[in-house]
Amino acid sequence: MFEVNQEYLATRLTVASPGSLFTRDQNVTDGRYECKMDAANRSDFYIGLALAVSSTIFIGGSFILKKKGLLRLANKGSTRAGQGGYAYLKEWLWWAGLISMGIGEIANFAAYAFAPATLVTPLGALSVLVSAVLSSYFLSERLNIHGKIGCLLCIFGSTVMVLHAPQEEEVASLTAMAEKLKDPGFIAFAVCIVVVSLALIFFVAPRYGQKNVLVYILICSVIGALSVSCVKGLGIGIKELFAGTAVLKEPLFWALLICLVICISIQISYLNKALDIFNTSIVTPIYYVFFTTSVMACSAILFKEWLQMSSDGAIGTISFLGTMGRHFGDLAKIRHVVTYSISPFEQRAFPNYFSKGIPNVWRRFKTSVFKVAPPMVLMYLTYTWGNRVHEQTKRKNPEDYEN
């Protein structure tokens, strides 16, 4: 046993650099310290994993509770949210859904403190599956083949985007955040968001809001990009407040708070309209994709993350966006093939809106395979090649990946 320990220590001394000042005792101490750190990191990993999974359950279930509350109001004859009513504010099921979403978001926020973003963010896509599964049991909704493939693409796409995402620039104070917000690029982006939102709210939504699921979801998504930026700034301000800085005297703190309240109010209102009119299993994945895309675009412009993006990361991101663009380009061609899955209540409420699906199951299956399979294969090959390039670059320049 003594000889084995001596060999281990000799190996440690051989591996050490010639100019190292570490002694044998120090190497042994470092080894024990590394073991303790590994155990602590493992516990943090499992805590973050548990928080991330629980957040997906709460968030996915919140859509079901909100939808159940809206359906109960419709059965009572109250003015529906899709028609501009706010009777859902008196429905306890709707409030239960809102509280469930709040708990899920808090758990998801806490998960980032324990686990890496490459684990937490892809797990967030599980809320789409949770919502789809629960809606089939509690709302009698069914997904067709396009809906199921769409849910899978949500998870694959978010995973690819996170794996290729650059490291976010650290902002440590409200002063630094204010400098970011004054950037001309972000100001132009924010103005575009406001103009597009107003156009959707006052011109597009009154005409097409009850006919096209994208209208209300686009309003929620583009405004959500600004709300996340406000949350980021408020989080920095609260951190400074606990550190003893007089944050409450800063006008930026209150401006971000007011902007956040306005954005969240608009998001809740139009998300309720979308849930009231359309199928939950349709609203959830579309909202997830558009909201995530809007937030990533806002974050990239605000923090200039593309400056730190590697070549393989850029290729992986562009390949995923190209896949999305291809599907949106083919949407008009396959519109006659897509059959929306609706609940029995929606069938009675909107008998003339939803058309009957094509009875030829083989034609639908064949169309789905030939439309979806090539982009998925291309995305997988690009992702694999990007990872290989990333590993080769990491081996050549290990000092660039130490942090």
PASEKE-688326 format. One line per field, with one value per residue (C-alpha): residue number from 1; residue in three letters; chain; x, y, z. Coordinates in Angstrom, 2 decimals. Example, Ala and Ser with C-alpha at 12.3 -4.5 7.8 and 13.67 -1.06 7.14 Angstrom:
PASEKE-688326
i = 1 / 2;
aa = Ala / Ser;
ch = A / A;
X = 12.30 / 13.67;
Y = -4.50 / -1.06;
Z = 7.80 / 7.14;
END
This chain:
PASEKE-688326
i = 1 / 2 / 3 / 4 / 5 / 6 / 7 / 8 / 9 / 10 / 11 / 12 / 13 / 14 / 15 / 16 / 17 / 18 / 19 / 20 / 21 / 22 / 23 / 24 / 25 / 26 / 27 / 28 / 29 / 30 / 31 / 32 / 33 / 34 / 35 / 36 / 37 / 38 / 39 / 40 / 41 / 42 / 43 / 44 / 45 / 46 / 47 / 48 / 49 / 50 / 51 / 52 / 53 / 54 / 55 / 56 / 57 / 58 / 59 / 60 / 61 / 62 / 63 / 64 / 65 / 66 / 67 / 68 / 69 / 70 / 71 / 72 / 73 / 74 / 75 / 76 / 77 / 78 / 79 / 80 / 81 / 82 / 83 / 84 / 85 / 86 / 87 / 88 / 89 / 90 / 91 / 92 / 93 / 94 / 95 / 96 / 97 / 98 / 99 / 100 / 101 / 102 / 103 / 104 / 105 / 106 / 107 / 108 / 109 / 110 / 111 / 112 / 113 / 114 / 115 / 116 / 117 / 118 / 119 / 120 / 121 / 122 / 123 / 124 / 125 / 126 / 127 / 128 / 129 / 130 / 131 / 132 / 133 / 134 / 135 / 136 / 137 / 138 / 139 / 140 / 141 / 142 / 143 / 144 / 145 / 146 / 147 / 148 / 149 / 150 / 151 / 152 / 153 / 154 / 155 / 156 / 157 / 158 / 159 / 160 / 161 / 162 / 163 / 164 / 165 / 166 / 167 / 168 / 169 / 170 / 171 / 172 / 173 / 174 / 175 / 176 / 177 / 178 / 179 / 180 / 181 / 182 / 183 / 184 / 185 / 186 / 187 / 188 / 189 / 190 / 191 / 192 / 193 / 194 / 195 / 196 / 197 / 198 / 199 / 200 / 201 / 202 / 203 / 204 / 205 / 206 / 207 / 208 / 209 / 210 / 211 / 212 / 213 / 214 / 215 / 216 / 217 / 218 / 219 / 220 / 221 / 222 / 223 / 224 / 225 / 226 / 227 / 228 / 229 / 230 / 231 / 232 / 233 / 234 / 235 / 236 / 237 / 238 / 239 / 240 / 241 / 242 / 243 / 244 / 245 / 246 / 247 / 248 / 249 / 250 / 251 / 252 / 253 / 254 / 255 / 256 / 257 / 258 / 259 / 260 / 261 / 262 / 263 / 264 / 265 / 266 / 267 / 268 / 269 / 270 / 271 / 272 / 273 / 274 / 275 / 276 / 277 / 278 / 279 / 280 / 281 / 282 / 283 / 284 / 285 / 286 / 287 / 288 / 289 / 290 / 291 / 292 / 293 / 294 / 295 / 296 / 297 / 298 / 299 / 300 / 301 / 302 / 303 / 304 / 305 / 306 / 307 / 308 / 309 / 310 / 311 / 312 / 313 / 314 / 315 / 316 / 317 / 318 / 319 / 320 / 321 / 322 / 323 / 324 / 325 / 326 / 327 / 328 / 329 / 330 / 331 / 332 / 333 / 334 / 335 / 336 / 337 / 338 / 339 / 340 / 341 / 342 / 343 / 344 / 345 / 346 / 347 / 348 / 349 / 350 / 351 / 352 / 353 / 354 / 355 / 356 / 357 / 358 / 359 / 360 / 361 / 362 / 363 / 364 / 365 / 366 / 367 / 368 / 369 / 370 / 371 / 372 / 373 / 374 / 375 / 376 / 377 / 378 / 379 / 380 / 381 / 382 / 383 / 384 / 385 / 386 / 387 / 388 / 389 / 390 / 391 / 392 / 393 / 394 / 395 / 396 / 397 / 398 / 399 / 400 / 401 / 402 / 403;
aa = Met / Phe / Glu / Val / Asn / Gln / Glu / Tyr / Leu / Ala / Thr / Arg / Leu / Thr / Val / Ala / Ser / Pro / Gly / Ser / Leu / Phe / Thr / Arg / Asp / Gln / Asn / Val / Thr / Asp / Gly / Arg / Tyr / Glu / Cys / Lys / Met / Asp / Ala / Ala / Asn / Arg / Ser / Asp / Phe / Tyr / Ile / Gly / Leu / Ala / Leu / Ala / Val / Ser / Ser / Thr / Ile / Phe / Ile / Gly / Gly / Ser / Phe / Ile / Leu / Lys / Lys / Lys / Gly / Leu / Leu / Arg / Leu / Ala / Asn / Lys / Gly / Ser / Thr / Arg / Ala / Gly / Gln / Gly / Gly / Tyr / Ala / Tyr / Leu / Lys / Glu / Trp / Leu / Trp / Trp / Ala / Gly / Leu / Ile / Ser / Met / Gly / Ile / Gly / Glu / Ile / Ala / Asn / Phe / Ala / Ala / Tyr / Ala / Phe / Ala / Pro / Ala / Thr / Leu / Val / Thr / Pro / Leu / Gly / Ala / Leu / Ser / Val / Leu / Val / Ser / Ala / Val / Leu / Ser / Ser / Tyr / Phe / Leu / Ser / Glu / Arg / Leu / Asn / Ile / His / Gly / Lys / Ile / Gly / Cys / Leu / Leu / Cys / Ile / Phe / Gly / Ser / Thr / Val / Met / Val / Leu / His / Ala / Pro / Gln / Glu / Glu / Glu / Val / Ala / Ser / Leu / Thr / Ala / Met / Ala / Glu / Lys / Leu / Lys / Asp / Pro / Gly / Phe / Ile / Ala / Phe / Ala / Val / Cys / Ile / Val / Val / Val / Ser / Leu / Ala / Leu / Ile / Phe / Phe / Val / Ala / Pro / Arg / Tyr / Gly / Gln / Lys / Asn / Val / Leu / Val / Tyr / Ile / Leu / Ile / Cys / Ser / Val / Ile / Gly / Ala / Leu / Ser / Val / Ser / Cys / Val / Lys / Gly / Leu / Gly / Ile / Gly / Ile / Lys / Glu / Leu / Phe / Ala / Gly / Thr / Ala / Val / Leu / Lys / Glu / Pro / Leu / Phe / Trp / Ala / Leu / Leu / Ile / Cys / Leu / Val / Ile / Cys / Ile / Ser / Ile / Gln / Ile / Ser / Tyr / Leu / Asn / Lys / Ala / Leu / Asp / Ile / Phe / Asn / Thr / Ser / Ile / Val / Thr / Pro / Ile / Tyr / Tyr / Val / Phe / Phe / Thr / Thr / Ser / Val / Met / Ala / Cys / Ser / Ala / Ile / Leu / Phe / Lys / Glu / Trp / Leu / Gln / Met / Ser / Ser / Asp / Gly / Ala / Ile / Gly / Thr / Ile / Ser / Phe / Leu / Gly / Thr / Met / Gly / Arg / His / Phe / Gly / Asp / Leu / Ala / Lys / Ile / Arg / His / Val / Val / Thr / Tyr / Ser / Ile / Ser / Pro / Phe / Glu / Gln / Arg / Ala / Phe / Pro / Asn / Tyr / Phe / Ser / Lys / Gly / Ile / Pro / Asn / Val / Trp / Arg / Arg / Phe / Lys / Thr / Ser / Val / Phe / Lys / Val / Ala / Pro / Pro / Met / Val / Leu / Met / Tyr / Leu / Thr / Tyr / Thr / Trp / Gly / Asn / Arg / Val / His / Glu / Gln / Thr / Lys / Arg / Lys / Asn / Pro / Glu / Asp / Tyr / Glu / Asn;
ch = A / A / A / A / A / A / A / A / A / A / A / A / A / A / A / A / A / A / A / A / A / A / A / A / A / A / A / A / A / A / A / A / A / A / A / A / A / A / A / A / A / A / A / A / A / A / A / A / A / A / A / A / A / A / A / A / A / A / A / A / A / A / A / A / A / A / A / A / A / A / A / A / A / A / A / A / A / A / A / A / A / A / A / A / A / A / A / A / A / A / A / A / A / A / A / A / A / A / A / A / A / A / A / A / A / A / A / A / A / A / A / A / A / A / A / A / A / A / A / A / A / A / A / A / A / A / A / A / A / A / A / A / A / A / A / A / A / A / A / A / A / A / A / A / A / A / A / A / A / A / A / A / A / A / A / A / A / A / A / A / A / A / A / A / A / A / A / A / A / A / A / A / A / A / A / A / A / A / A / A / A / A / A / A / A / A / A / A / A / A / A / A / A / A / A / A / A / A / A / A / A / A / A / A / A / A / A / A / A / A / A / A / A / A / A / A / A / A / A / A / A / A / A / A / A / A / A / A / A / A / A / A / A / A / A / A / A / A / A / A / A / A / A / A / A / A / A / A / A / A / A / A / A / A / A / A / A / A / A / A / A / A / A / A / A / A / A / A / A / A / A / A / A / A / A / A / A / A / A / A / A / A / A / A / A / A / A / A / A / A / A / A / A / A / A / A / A / A / A / A / A / A / A / A / A / A / A / A / A / A / A / A / A / A / A / A / A / A / A / A / A / A / A / A / A / A / A / A / A / A / A / A / A / A / A / A / A / A / A / A / A / A / A / A / A / A / A / A / A / A / A / A / A / A / A / A / A / A / A / A / A / A / A / A / A / A / A / A / A / A / A / A / A / A / A / A / A / A / A / A / A / A / A / A / A / A / A / A / A / A / A / A / A / A / A / A / A / A / A / A / A / A / A;
X = 0.00 / 2.88 / 4.53 / 1.28 / 0.99 / 4.59 / 3.96 / 0.85 / 2.77 / 5.62 / 3.13 / 1.62 / 5.08 / 5.94 / 2.76 / 3.38 / 5.19 / 8.96 / 8.47 / 5.72 / 6.16 / 3.73 / 5.15 / 3.87 / 1.78 / 0.27 / -0.60 / -2.39 / -4.25 / -5.19 / -6.52 / -8.74 / -9.91 / -10.77 / -12.78 / -14.73 / -15.33 / -16.52 / -18.98 / -20.27 / -20.61 / -22.49 / -24.97 / -25.45 / -26.00 / -28.76 / -30.39 / -30.41 / -31.74 / -34.58 / -35.48 / -35.44 / -37.66 / -40.10 / -40.31 / -41.35 / -44.12 / -45.44 / -45.22 / -46.73 / -49.54 / -50.25 / -51.47 / -53.93 / -55.27 / -55.70 / -57.47 / -59.80 / -60.67 / -61.40 / -63.59 / -65.55 / -66.26 / -67.40 / -69.80 / -71.23 / -71.94 / -69.44 / -67.71 / -64.76 / -61.17 / -61.03 / -63.87 / -62.18 / -63.65 / -61.79 / -64.12 / -61.23 / -59.89 / -62.72 / -62.02 / -59.92 / -58.69 / -57.17 / -55.42 / -54.17 / -52.65 / -51.04 / -49.57 / -48.34 / -46.57 / -45.01 / -43.71 / -42.33 / -40.53 / -39.02 / -37.81 / -36.39 / -34.62 / -33.15 / -32.00 / -29.53 / -27.78 / -27.01 / -26.77 / -25.27 / -27.48 / -26.73 / -28.76 / -31.50 / -32.55 / -33.13 / -35.12 / -37.37 / -38.67 / -40.16 / -42.96 / -44.22 / -44.47 / -46.00 / -48.65 / -49.36 / -49.71 / -51.86 / -54.11 / -54.87 / -56.02 / -57.76 / -58.95 / -59.68 / -57.31 / -55.36 / -52.23 / -51.87 / -48.58 / -47.55 / -48.12 / -46.06 / -43.19 / -43.44 / -43.02 / -39.93 / -38.48 / -38.97 / -36.75 / -34.13 / -34.00 / -33.62 / -30.88 / -28.93 / -29.32 / -28.09 / -25.13 / -23.97 / -24.87 / -21.98 / -21.21 / -23.26 / -21.35 / -21.43 / -23.14 / -22.41 / -24.16 / -27.11 / -24.64 / -23.25 / -26.80 / -27.69 / -24.76 / -26.03 / -29.54 / -28.18 / -26.60 / -28.05 / -28.52 / -30.68 / -32.64 / -33.46 / -34.45 / -36.70 / -38.38 / -39.05 / -40.52 / -42.86 / -43.95 / -44.58 / -46.48 / -48.71 / -49.39 / -50.33 / -52.53 / -54.47 / -54.54 / -53.86 / -55.41 / -58.94 / -59.15 / -57.16 / -56.69 / -59.50 / -58.56 / -54.77 / -52.98 / -49.78 / -51.26 / -51.76 / -48.66 / -46.49 / -47.71 / -46.79 / -43.43 / -42.04 / -43.10 / -41.65 / -38.21 / -38.41 / -39.82 / -36.87 / -34.44 / -36.29 / -36.05 / -32.31 / -31.86 / -34.06 / -32.14 / -28.90 / -30.52 / -31.79 / -28.33 / -26.84 / -29.55 / -28.54 / -24.92 / -25.78 / -26.02 / -28.73 / -30.51 / -33.96 / -32.74 / -31.86 / -34.50 / -33.51 / -34.63 / -38.16 / -38.31 / -37.48 / -40.09 / -42.84 / -41.88 / -41.95 / -45.45 / -46.77 / -45.15 / -46.37 / -49.92 / -50.03 / -48.53 / -51.06 / -53.99 / -53.11 / -51.92 / -55.33 / -56.99 / -54.88 / -55.65 / -59.35 / -59.67 / -57.07 / -55.96 / -53.53 / -51.28 / -50.97 / -50.46 / -47.79 / -45.11 / -45.62 / -45.40 / -42.28 / -40.49 / -41.36 / -40.73 / -37.35 / -36.34 / -37.34 / -35.48 / -32.33 / -32.43 / -32.87 / -30.06 / -27.73 / -28.33 / -28.20 / -25.09 / -23.49 / -23.07 / -22.30 / -18.86 / -17.93 / -19.58 / -17.25 / -17.49 / -19.09 / -21.61 / -22.57 / -22.99 / -25.14 / -27.36 / -27.76 / -28.60 / -31.39 / -32.77 / -32.63 / -34.64 / -37.26 / -37.38 / -37.89 / -40.90 / -42.44 / -41.92 / -43.74 / -46.54 / -48.80 / -48.25 / -49.16 / -51.95 / -54.55 / -52.84 / -52.58 / -55.55 / -55.89 / -56.71 / -59.49 / -61.42 / -65.12 / -66.08 / -64.23 / -65.96 / -69.33 / -68.23 / -66.63 / -68.38 / -67.66 / -64.08 / -62.30 / -62.29 / -62.33 / -59.04 / -57.98 / -59.15 / -56.25 / -53.92 / -51.15 / -51.05 / -50.70 / -47.99 / -46.06 / -46.24 / -45.02 / -42.04 / -40.86 / -41.31 / -39.69 / -37.10 / -34.59 / -34.27 / -33.92 / -31.16 / -29.40 / -29.67 / -28.24 / -25.32 / -24.52 / -24.70 / -22.37 / -19.88 / -19.97 / -19.21 / -16.29 / -14.84 / -15.39 / -13.49 / -10.60 / -10.37 / -10.50 / -7.61 / -5.50 / -6.16 / -7.04 / -6.17 / -9.15 / -11.57 / -10.23 / -12.95;
Y = 0.00 / 2.33 / 1.67 / 2.49 / 5.80 / 6.64 / 5.89 / 8.08 / 10.97 / 10.55 / 10.67 / 13.87 / 15.43 / 14.35 / 15.85 / 19.15 / 21.86 / 22.25 / 25.64 / 24.42 / 25.17 / 22.45 / 19.83 / 16.27 / 17.19 / 20.10 / 17.86 / 15.44 / 18.34 / 19.64 / 16.21 / 16.10 / 19.64 / 18.66 / 15.69 / 17.99 / 20.42 / 17.58 / 16.45 / 20.00 / 20.46 / 17.17 / 18.23 / 21.61 / 19.81 / 17.61 / 20.55 / 22.53 / 19.51 / 19.03 / 22.73 / 22.76 / 19.67 / 20.93 / 24.29 / 22.57 / 20.73 / 23.92 / 25.95 / 23.22 / 22.67 / 26.40 / 26.48 / 23.69 / 25.42 / 28.70 / 26.96 / 25.11 / 28.39 / 30.05 / 27.14 / 27.29 / 30.96 / 30.22 / 27.54 / 30.06 / 32.51 / 35.15 / 37.42 / 35.45 / 36.68 / 36.34 / 38.86 / 41.36 / 40.20 / 40.09 / 37.82 / 35.37 / 37.64 / 36.28 / 32.62 / 30.77 / 28.18 / 30.93 / 32.38 / 28.90 / 28.70 / 32.12 / 31.17 / 27.87 / 29.74 / 32.11 / 29.20 / 27.57 / 30.72 / 31.19 / 27.58 / 28.01 / 31.22 / 29.47 / 26.52 / 28.76 / 29.41 / 25.70 / 24.13 / 25.33 / 27.00 / 24.19 / 21.91 / 24.25 / 25.84 / 22.62 / 21.21 / 24.25 / 22.78 / 19.92 / 22.30 / 21.95 / 18.18 / 18.47 / 20.81 / 18.55 / 15.43 / 17.10 / 18.72 / 15.32 / 14.02 / 17.05 / 18.98 / 16.09 / 17.59 / 15.48 / 16.30 / 15.20 / 14.11 / 17.70 / 18.77 / 15.89 / 16.58 / 20.27 / 19.48 / 17.39 / 20.15 / 22.58 / 20.43 / 19.69 / 23.32 / 24.74 / 22.21 / 23.15 / 26.87 / 26.55 / 24.34 / 26.88 / 30.00 / 32.30 / 33.20 / 36.15 / 39.29 / 39.92 / 43.15 / 43.87 / 47.20 / 49.34 / 51.88 / 49.29 / 48.23 / 51.86 / 52.07 / 48.95 / 50.38 / 53.60 / 51.69 / 52.88 / 49.30 / 48.39 / 51.66 / 50.92 / 47.36 / 48.58 / 51.13 / 48.41 / 46.19 / 48.95 / 49.86 / 46.23 / 45.60 / 48.64 / 47.65 / 44.13 / 45.35 / 48.09 / 46.94 / 43.22 / 41.74 / 43.17 / 41.66 / 38.42 / 37.74 / 35.18 / 33.50 / 33.15 / 31.81 / 33.71 / 37.18 / 37.05 / 34.93 / 37.39 / 40.21 / 38.21 / 37.15 / 40.46 / 42.27 / 39.40 / 40.28 / 43.67 / 42.18 / 39.79 / 42.70 / 44.55 / 41.49 / 41.32 / 44.95 / 44.61 / 41.52 / 43.48 / 46.31 / 43.98 / 42.44 / 45.90 / 46.77 / 43.85 / 44.95 / 48.33 / 50.48 / 53.16 / 51.64 / 52.98 / 56.49 / 55.46 / 56.50 / 53.53 / 51.06 / 52.48 / 52.88 / 49.20 / 48.26 / 50.28 / 48.89 / 45.35 / 45.80 / 47.16 / 44.39 / 41.59 / 43.00 / 43.01 / 39.52 / 38.06 / 39.70 / 38.45 / 35.04 / 34.54 / 35.50 / 32.94 / 30.22 / 31.08 / 30.69 / 28.13 / 24.70 / 24.64 / 22.08 / 24.51 / 27.70 / 26.32 / 25.18 / 28.17 / 30.59 / 28.82 / 29.06 / 32.70 / 33.87 / 32.13 / 33.51 / 37.06 / 36.90 / 35.53 / 38.27 / 40.95 / 39.50 / 39.28 / 42.94 / 44.21 / 42.30 / 41.90 / 38.18 / 37.55 / 39.13 / 36.13 / 33.49 / 30.90 / 29.75 / 26.40 / 28.19 / 30.54 / 27.63 / 25.73 / 28.74 / 29.59 / 25.98 / 25.94 / 29.30 / 28.02 / 24.99 / 27.24 / 29.46 / 26.48 / 25.35 / 28.83 / 28.99 / 25.69 / 26.61 / 27.95 / 24.83 / 22.36 / 24.43 / 22.11 / 19.14 / 20.48 / 19.56 / 21.50 / 19.34 / 20.94 / 20.17 / 19.21 / 22.63 / 24.41 / 22.21 / 23.43 / 27.05 / 27.42 / 24.93 / 26.91 / 27.91 / 24.56 / 22.57 / 18.81 / 17.08 / 15.07 / 11.50 / 10.03 / 9.14 / 7.90 / 11.20 / 13.14 / 10.81 / 10.92 / 14.72 / 14.97 / 12.69 / 14.34 / 17.85 / 17.34 / 14.57 / 16.41 / 19.50 / 17.30 / 15.24 / 18.43 / 19.90 / 16.72 / 16.54 / 20.23 / 19.85 / 16.81 / 18.54 / 21.69 / 19.72 / 18.01 / 21.37 / 22.68 / 19.76 / 20.15 / 23.86 / 23.13 / 20.66 / 23.13 / 26.10 / 24.73 / 28.02 / 29.72 / 27.28 / 27.32 / 29.77;
Z = 0.00 / 0.84 / -2.53 / -4.37 / -2.54 / -3.34 / -7.01 / -6.95 / -5.38 / -7.83 / -10.67 / -9.28 / -9.04 / -12.58 / -14.00 / -12.20 / -14.09 / -13.49 / -11.86 / -9.51 / -5.79 / -4.69 / -2.34 / -1.98 / 1.04 / -0.81 / -3.75 / -1.46 / 0.13 / -3.31 / -4.23 / -1.15 / -1.88 / -5.44 / -4.15 / -1.84 / -4.69 / -6.93 / -4.27 / -3.83 / -7.58 / -7.82 / -5.15 / -6.85 / -10.14 / -8.73 / -6.95 / -10.19 / -12.09 / -9.59 / -9.73 / -13.53 / -13.83 / -11.19 / -12.98 / -16.22 / -14.38 / -12.77 / -15.98 / -18.16 / -15.66 / -15.42 / -19.03 / -18.26 / -15.16 / -17.02 / -19.89 / -17.48 / -15.80 / -19.14 / -20.24 / -16.99 / -17.58 / -21.12 / -19.85 / -17.37 / -20.20 / -19.05 / -21.53 / -22.84 / -22.78 / -26.56 / -26.78 / -24.48 / -21.17 / -17.86 / -15.90 / -15.49 / -12.74 / -10.56 / -11.41 / -8.82 / -11.36 / -13.47 / -10.42 / -9.55 / -13.02 / -12.64 / -9.25 / -10.70 / -13.49 / -10.94 / -8.87 / -12.00 / -13.11 / -9.64 / -9.63 / -13.12 / -12.07 / -9.01 / -11.13 / -12.98 / -9.65 / -9.18 / -12.64 / -15.95 / -18.53 / -20.98 / -18.70 / -17.48 / -20.77 / -22.79 / -19.87 / -20.15 / -23.40 / -21.40 / -20.37 / -23.95 / -23.56 / -20.09 / -21.44 / -24.42 / -22.25 / -19.59 / -22.21 / -23.69 / -20.28 / -18.77 / -21.84 / -24.23 / -26.80 / -29.26 / -31.24 / -34.85 / -36.36 / -37.14 / -33.55 / -32.16 / -34.54 / -33.65 / -29.94 / -30.70 / -32.87 / -29.98 / -27.77 / -30.46 / -31.55 / -28.06 / -27.31 / -30.44 / -29.76 / -26.17 / -27.06 / -29.64 / -27.67 / -26.66 / -23.09 / -21.88 / -20.97 / -17.24 / -16.13 / -12.48 / -11.81 / -12.85 / -14.21 / -16.61 / -17.48 / -18.24 / -20.66 / -22.41 / -22.67 / -24.24 / -27.11 / -30.47 / -31.64 / -28.65 / -28.86 / -32.51 / -31.55 / -28.71 / -30.99 / -33.57 / -30.84 / -29.68 / -33.23 / -34.19 / -30.95 / -31.45 / -35.06 / -33.99 / -31.13 / -32.94 / -36.58 / -36.91 / -33.76 / -34.25 / -37.76 / -37.54 / -33.83 / -33.59 / -36.88 / -36.64 / -33.58 / -34.43 / -33.85 / -30.08 / -29.57 / -31.51 / -29.27 / -26.15 / -27.56 / -28.81 / -25.64 / -23.62 / -24.99 / -23.27 / -20.06 / -19.75 / -20.18 / -17.42 / -15.17 / -15.85 / -14.84 / -11.74 / -10.69 / -10.84 / -8.88 / -6.15 / -5.87 / -5.41 / -2.89 / -0.66 / -1.04 / 0.49 / -2.64 / -2.71 / -5.69 / -4.78 / -5.60 / -9.14 / -11.74 / -13.91 / -11.25 / -11.13 / -14.91 / -15.33 / -12.73 / -14.43 / -17.85 / -16.45 / -14.98 / -18.30 / -20.35 / -18.07 / -18.06 / -21.86 / -22.04 / -19.61 / -21.41 / -24.89 / -23.74 / -22.12 / -25.42 / -27.28 / -24.72 / -24.78 / -28.55 / -29.60 / -28.50 / -25.54 / -27.25 / -30.19 / -28.18 / -25.84 / -28.36 / -30.68 / -27.77 / -26.46 / -29.82 / -30.54 / -26.98 / -26.81 / -30.21 / -29.25 / -25.93 / -27.58 / -30.23 / -27.57 / -25.45 / -28.45 / -29.31 / -25.72 / -24.65 / -28.13 / -27.66 / -31.32 / -30.83 / -28.65 / -30.85 / -32.38 / -35.99 / -35.11 / -32.88 / -35.70 / -38.12 / -35.62 / -34.99 / -38.68 / -39.54 / -36.96 / -38.14 / -41.72 / -40.73 / -39.10 / -42.19 / -44.46 / -42.46 / -42.45 / -46.20 / -46.66 / -44.27 / -47.01 / -49.11 / -46.37 / -44.86 / -46.35 / -44.72 / -41.17 / -38.98 / -35.74 / -32.75 / -30.73 / -27.59 / -27.70 / -26.31 / -29.11 / -31.67 / -30.37 / -29.94 / -33.39 / -35.71 / -38.89 / -38.17 / -37.94 / -41.16 / -41.36 / -41.78 / -44.82 / -44.30 / -46.18 / -43.29 / -45.58 / -47.47 / -44.21 / -42.94 / -46.21 / -46.35 / -42.75 / -43.34 / -46.55 / -45.16 / -41.77 / -42.20 / -44.48 / -42.24 / -39.15 / -40.80 / -41.93 / -38.44 / -36.88 / -39.32 / -38.83 / -35.06 / -35.13 / -37.41 / -35.29 / -32.14 / -33.87 / -34.94 / -31.41 / -29.85 / -32.29 / -31.53 / -27.82 / -28.08 / -30.06 / -27.76 / -24.30 / -22.59 / -24.28 / -22.60 / -19.05 / -17.91;
END
